[in-house]
Structure formats: C-alpha cells, structure tokens
Amino acid sequence: MTEYKNPVPTVDIIIETSEGVVLIKRKNFPYGWAIPGGFVDEGESLESAAVREALEETSLNVKLREQFFTYSDPSRDPRSHTIATVYIAEISSGTPLAADDAVEIGTFSASKLPDELAFDHSRILSDYFEYRQTGKRRTL
C-alpha cells in the first residue's frame, strides 16, 4: 500500500466586531496570537468546521459571511503542510471567552495587532485589513 503525505485542510475564521477582529492566544505550539481556527474533521464541510472551531476557541456562535482566501504555503504551519481556507464571519451570539486550546482572547484593530502572531496570520490579517480598506482582494 502506498502512503501519501498530503497537505491537511484547515480553516481560519476572521470574526469581525465594531472594534476589530477577534484573536486568540494559543495554549499549544506554535505559540502566539492567532486567528481562531483548526483542522477539518473527516466527514465535515469547511463551513461546518469554521463554525465549530469558532465556537470551540472563542465561545462565540458565528455566521459566516464570505470565504476570503485560501493560503497554502507549505511552510505556513511548522507542524506540517496545511492548507487554510479563511472565512470572514460576524458574531451571531455569545460573549468572547477563551476556550479549548486558547488561553486568552482579545479584539484587535489593524493598528493594534499583537507583535507575536502564529503561523502566517500576519500576512492573512494584512491581506484582510487591506481588503476592508480598499475593497481589493489579494491576488495570486
């Protein structure tokens, strides 16, 4: 039997608020502040995974508004090659509370982002804030 080393699908959820976006501080490696997200379970759609991961990590029920972009740089996650589909969402209910593998939660504007961002989330957030400012999406 041939064994394949395929990339792993993940989702990230940019949760918008009137003050900025919700980020979590990770409990596990790789450490730092991150956009809420995680691995897609077998038999789960990307959209279902995004809603589940948002709730697990932030205690927030979210409504997905749009699929933003997919990031696939093989070095984006130091643990393995992952492909992240990023969604933009709004809060439908709940109060932000760090849960699951998050030890802290906060809301950040483009000018007040934490210094230590995990994965490639600095790039993702830069792309997102540029999109919100200009209406132009990142291009390939």
Secondary structure, DSSP 8 states (H G I E B T S, - for coil): -------EEEEEEEEEETTEEEEEEESSSS-SEE-SEEE--TT--HHHHHHHHHHHHHS-EEEEEEEEEEE--TTSSTTS-EEEEEEEEEEEE------TTEEEEEEE-GGG--S-B-TTHHHHHHHHHHHHHHS-----
